[in-house]
C-alpha cells in the first residue's frame, strides 16, 4: 500500500482526477474492511462524478450495495 499511497499523493499533486478514480478504487479493493473500502470508494466516486468517468455508475452501485449512498 505504500506505493499506492505515493501514487495517490502524486495524483493529487498533479491534479489528475482521472487517475485518482482508478487509484482510490484500487485502494478500496485492497482495504482490510468494508468501512475503509467505502471511505476509498467515496473518494473514487466523487472524482468520477467530477470527470464524468466511465466507472461512475459502478462506483455508485458498490457504495449503494453497502448502504453508503
C-alpha positions in Angstrom: 0.0 0.0 0.0 3.0 2.3 0.4 3.5 2.6 -3.3 -0.3 3.2 -3.7 -0.1 6.0 -1.1 2.7 7.6 -3.1 0.7 7.3 -6.3 -2.3 8.9 -4.6 -0.2 11.8 -3.4 1.3 12.2 -6.8 -2.2 12.2 -8.4 -3.4 14.9 -6.0 -0.3 17.0 -6.6 -0.8 16.7 -10.4 -4.5 17.3 -10.2 -5.0 14.1 -12.2 -8.6 13.3 -11.2 -9.0 10.5 -13.7 -6.0 8.7 -12.2 -7.4 9.3 -8.7 -10.6 7.5 -9.6 -8.5 4.4 -10.5 -6.2 4.7 -7.6 -8.9 5.2 -5.0 -10.8 2.2 -6.5 -7.6 0.2 -6.2 -7.2 1.3 -2.6 -10.8 0.2 -1.9 -10.1 -3.2 -3.4 -7.1 -3.6 -1.1 -8.8 -2.3 2.1 -8.8 -4.6 5.1 -12.5 -3.9 6.0 -15.7 -2.6 4.5 -15.6 0.8 6.3 -12.1 1.5 4.9 -13.2 0.3 1.5 -16.2 2.6 1.4 -14.1 5.5 2.5 -11.9 5.0 -0.5 -14.8 4.2 -2.8 -16.4 7.5 -1.7 -13.3 9.4 -2.8 -13.2 7.5 -6.1 -16.9 8.2 -6.7 -16.5 12.0 -6.1 -13.6 12.2 -8.5 -15.6 10.1 -11.0 -18.5 12.5 -10.8 -16.2 15.4 -11.4 -14.8 13.9 -14.5 -17.8 12.0 -15.9 -15.6 8.9 -15.6 -16.9 5.7 -17.2 -16.8 3.9 -13.8 -19.2 6.4 -12.1 -22.2 4.1 -12.2 -20.2 1.1 -11.0 -18.7 3.0 -8.1 -22.2 4.3 -7.1 -23.6 0.7 -7.2 -20.7 -0.5 -5.0 -21.4 2.2 -2.4 -25.2 1.5 -2.6 -24.6 -2.2 -2.1 -23.1 -1.3 1.3 -25.8 1.2 2.2 -23.5 4.2 1.8 -25.5 6.2 -0.8 
